Amino acid sequence: MTLNPADDTLAARLRDRLDRRAFRDLAPRYLEEPRGTWVGRAGLVVAPSDVEEVSAVMAAAHAARVPVVPYGGGTGLVGGQVVPEGPAPLILSLERMTAIRKVDPVENVAVVEAGAVLEDVHRAAEAAGRLFPLSLAAKGSARIGGNLATNAGGVNVLRYGNARDLCLGLEAVLPDGRIWNGLTRLRKDNTGYDLRNLLVGSEGTLAVITAAALKLFARPAGQGTALAVVPDPRAALDLLALARDHVSEAISAFELMGGEGLRFLEETQPEIRRPFDPAPDWMVLIDLGLPAGIDPDTVFETIFAEALERGLVSDALIAQSAAQADAFWEVRERVPEANRLIGSVSSHDISLPLSNLPEFIDRASETVAGMGPFRINCFGHLGDGNLHYNVFPPKGAPAADWRGQAGEVKRAVHDLVHELEGSVSAEHGIGRLKTEDLERYGDPVKLEMMRAIKAALDPQGIMNPGAVLRG
Amino acid sequence: MTLNPADDTLAARLRDRLDRRAFRDLAPRYLEEPRGTWVGRAGLVVAPSDVEEVSAVMAAAHAARVPVVPYGGGTGLVGGQVVPEGPAPLILSLERMTAIRKVDPVENVAVVEAGAVLEDVHRAAEAAGRLFPLSLAAKGSARIGGNLATNAGGVNVLRYGNARDLCLGLEAVLPDGRIWNGLTRLRKDNTGYDLRNLLVGSEGTLAVITAAALKLFARPAGQGTALAVVPDPRAALDLLALARDHVSEAISAFELMGGEGLRFLEETQPEIRRPFDPAPDWMVLIDLGLPAGIDPDTVFETIFAEALERGLVSDALIAQSAAQADAFWEVRERVPEANRLIGSVSSHDISLPLSNLPEFIDRASETVAGMGPFRINCFGHLGDGNLHYNVFPPKGAPAADWRGQAGEVKRAVHDLVHELEGSVSAEHGIGRLKTEDLERYGDPVKLEMMRAIKAALDPQGIMNPGAVLRG
């Protein structure tokens, strides 16, 4: 179906309906994305102030058959936030809908508008003595609507789940302007199909999320952080199983870091304190959140003693203060920055069944080594089976010299992930970056079902065209 | 669209494709449901042995436009398992697909066929030192496919979530016989729309679930069970919040029982030991699952001491053995049997936002009292906001004498639930029992979206016609 550009006629129609503050200048940020792979087509930027205005905008876009891209914090890593091709889009920004309407510590619920910044939701929960556990590097600018639209992951998924697991209800506007009020705060509700989970993770291709009811949690009484040197990823997984036998789901984070990443840190950010010197080949970062009456240090000591005996750990550090815990986390959190400074040839956000993960790491490193003198930084959320498997040029060589091989490297890594029953997009989504991968590796019946659902809910195809499903 | 009966022509076609063992006698159980509200139309019963046979059956039914009802354990409480009207249906039983294909304690995953009985999955997980936490009264006969199709709840939802939260991947057959292979074991997978959650809870109206990958958990190192007398439901909620401040998500179950239910037990099953005599007005049953190194008794004592001081609890018993814990649970688990023996006028499986729950209990009891000399047994999964709010005739009077008021009582209770932002089906589903309620109380745009999705995935309307959405 042919779409039309967001032109002056549409703008005039919207001016009749919206306050002038809803019209934003076309600032560069609306057309950029963090990896610089795409530049969005210039279009009309509108920022409605409430769900009725979103509804009016969508109804007008629908009547005019104009493409619409919902815009949150703009932090997505797969290009879902820009429309680089086709008619000029309507860029629907949620930046003025930032209210945190309710934080209820008895219900353990927060009700927030889609434009609320993730870190602001953290603060509001904390002020009520509660925890909103979704946490990721871009938390200072990512907005909840985008977090939900992309089913964001991050460091606490192991314990608390992905964004979808933290959402109780949604309010959303359909492509033709109809408003779905599904803003329930219920823990159990079996009245019909699960539309909430259908919209969560649909990357703006089915509807515009305008508000959400989110799950909050009690803040664990006792928190602990430790770093441990492990011989290899298999031992790291055994250490995770051992820790679980002791404290069950009280493990909040279990992050793997490879030696190459630690050397990247030394190379690019020598001010970061090295916990172990020289950098070990493999290291894990563990966070515990425990009930009252149990000392995190004692738990770590018990676990590490057994792990040392079994050869799963060769050295370990238990944080003795909140400041030291932060320092441990800084090592982990600066890795992506080190990657950016060095410049990757190809980056992969992948997941694997835990049992297949060590085999993947072994075989992928062999495969990549066979393709050239690459360096591999393999790190990520090991407890979730989610690795950021990034391939870099040899030391001193600019990434640009090796980009010609990027496609070949990516294909080889993704083929292996697929062979080992993994996913080529663990937490970042499909966006525009991985539509081809979805077609190649996705179950064909799944793709047919997705297309049928897209056609049923967005028959004109105006919602974020080109994202997730190509035309 | 007119559907055709499952006739001899279809049977003959299926005989060409399926082994003779796939054809079952039309035993009464295929046409009955536990509440006796409906009797299914006699039809053709087939029990395929694998997904390819399910695919062949669906392709044949699709070609012949014959209605199909997927049949699991037959334990559903809303009539979703029988087709009482229209052309004779094809009853597709999963009873021969019971394999537990894989139990992996490292991945914490079980892969099972849809016909596996819930209790068998429990046993398989336990044999591997793991826990599959979905637990409900019908666990000895309910099958996993049905548990997922209805998004079953039960007693451990507070900690581990509903059936949908325990499912990582699905294999399913679409109405036209296409097989969707979505049997992933991944914790993170953001490759496209969430079809898994769309099928979970769709009550056999979109596809036939044939297998699932399920989440397993470490078995908590320390378990504890206690009963506490509370002055009212509001105090029970405060007690829950207090307990959470101490042990966070380590509370596995938090069940409310009303005095009337306890008196029903005395009346119908006097052999059950009474924990408190006389029966208190309100009582809660609490299960804890704790990490190693922390004693459940000490935790309960600390919590109850503070609760006594704050007037939230007036008496409490901490189980001193596994046998005593079982005895406490028996009190809770025999309540539904007492209800059946007494015979209700109207039963309601409802949920409310926790903050509105005490108001609901107060106002509902006033409303019902105004309608006649009814007795109310209010009990359920308080931590989830899920009450089984059941209305009974006066002592000694048969329920049949009061059934004339059933519609009026139900309407009043459901109206109040809706006013207080609750759900009229918390865990049992819509089935055939609540299609009218869904139309009355459901968001109209939600219903339109559901119909659009149903039409997209089951264009002929052969899947479980009349369930969830009326024609």
Interface residues (C-beta under 8 A of the other chain):
Chain A: D104 P105 V106 E107 N108 V109 T150 N151 G153 V157 L158 G161 N162 R164 D165 L174 R178 I179 W180 N181 G182 T184 R185 L186 R187 K188 D189 N190 T191 G192 Y193 D194 L195 N197 L198 V200 G201 S202 L206 F217 A218 R219 P220 A221 L237 D238 A241 R244 D245 H246 V247 S248 E249 A250 G289 L290 P291 A292 G293 I294 T298 V299 T302 S351 L352 P353 L354 S355 H381 G383 D384 G385 N386 E421 G422 S423 V424 S425 A426 E427 H428 G429 I430 K434 D437 L438 Y441 G442 D443 V445 K446 L447 E448 M449 M450 A452 I453 A455 A456 L457 V468
Chain B: D104 P105 V106 E107 N108 V109 T150 N151 G153 V157 L158 G161 N162 R164 D165 L174 R178 I179 W180 N181 G182 T184 R185 L186 R187 K188 D189 N190 T191 G192 Y193 D194 L195 N197 L198 V200 G201 S202 L206 F217 A218 R219 P220 A221 L237 A241 R244 D245 H246 V247 S248 E249 A250 G289 L290 P291 A292 G293 I294 T298 V299 T302 S351 L352 P353 L354 S355 H381 G383 D384 G385 N386 E421 G422 S423 V424 S425 A426 E427 H428 G429 I430 K434 D437 L438 Y441 G442 D443 V445 K446 L447 E448 M449 M450 A452 I453 A455 A456 L457 V468
